[in-house]
Amino acid sequence: MGLDFTAIDFETANGFRGSPCSVGLTKVRGGRIVAEASWLMRPPAGYDIFDHHNVRIHGITPADVAGSPRFGELFPEIGAFIGDDVIVAHNAAFDLGVIRSALEVSGLPGPAYDYVCTVMLSRRCYSLVSNSLPFAAEEAGVPLVNHHDAAEDARACAGILIDIAARNGANSIAELYLSLGLAMPRQEAFDPATGDLSKASLTALAGNSGNGAALVRPFQSGWPEEGLNPEPNLDAEPGHPLYAQTVVFTGQLSINRPDAKLRSARCGARTESRVTARTTVLVVGDGFVASDLRSGRLTGKARRVLELHERGQAIEVLSEGEFLQMVGGAEDARGLPVGAGAAWAGATDAGA
């Protein structure tokens, strides 16, 4: 078997994973791209309000998708393109979550997929200050001109896996995972009519106002309050990108820092309030994008991270958007992190 897979990238209309408005797919056979497809779409009914945070990132507006089919109508074509392939995505938990949540709120079943996350592989096989798609694509020698164009992002993701396989002398995904000592993750088949819904969908169904307005994230202004540093959840999924990481936040976020810290801890991360020798992840707000690492538009904490990285400390810089993709979708009906309980009451300081 050769290096065969389908790379995928979704863009969403708002903070709910089940609100896809665009998808790009790239099919690879024997380590070469053989086919591509992309579609605009309307998110599922009731979850189709466009949040300005998301529009600012990908540039897709309600007018752009007004004449397009809804995700549920389009998924048979998407599924047919994927077929029985392994799905590859950059932050795969997000893109697999998009498929699951969007199908669930559409009342449709979904197939099982084996999948590969190129963020996780990038961390294992590259040494980058940011494992965001632009940095990983550059390391892989893959052109990426229009980041957040779903078709281009899927193509770049495919190129990253092709490069990582070549560096490890692997002729298939199975060989690559064997060489790295990893097990292939899998999203099982599901049917919302008979099985349990995902946390993201339960949250959306509990809080949906009928027009998706509850899914739009308000921007929190004011000087950021650090709040408490909660204990990490030791029962979190060890395969999560933030598990066992030490996370620090800098800049203005669209959520407040105590909220961000609780979401991190829920995923098994330890949070701290300043960059130290223990720091492994820095999340940067203020609209930060990966290119800012080169342009110099950075906070003091981010500059400190670059200094430490140059000295050999393995620290990864994430934008808030990347962070929310990793931790989003598991709030309760009040919009609080699942399991926050009494800890939330003691950690909610005003600010962002």
Buried (B, 14 or more C-beta within 10 A) or exposed (E): EEBBBBBBBBBBBBBBBBBBBBBBBBBBEEBEBEEBBBBBBBBBBBBBBBBEBBBEBBEBEBEBBEEBBBBBBBBEBBBEBBEEBBBBBBBBBBBBBBBBBBBBBBEBEBBEBBBBBBBBBBBEBBEBBBBBBBBBBBBBEBEBEEBBBBBBBBBBBBBBBBBBBBEBEBBBBEBBBBEBEBEEBEBEEBEBEEEEBBBBBBBBBEBBEEEBEBBBBEEBEEEBBBBBBBEBBEEBEEEBBBBBBBBBBBBBBBBBBBBBBBBBBBBBBBBBBEBEEEBBBBBBBBBBBBEBBEEEBBBEBBEBBBEBBEEEBEBBBBBBBBBBBBBBBBBBEEBBBBBBEEBBEEBBEEBB
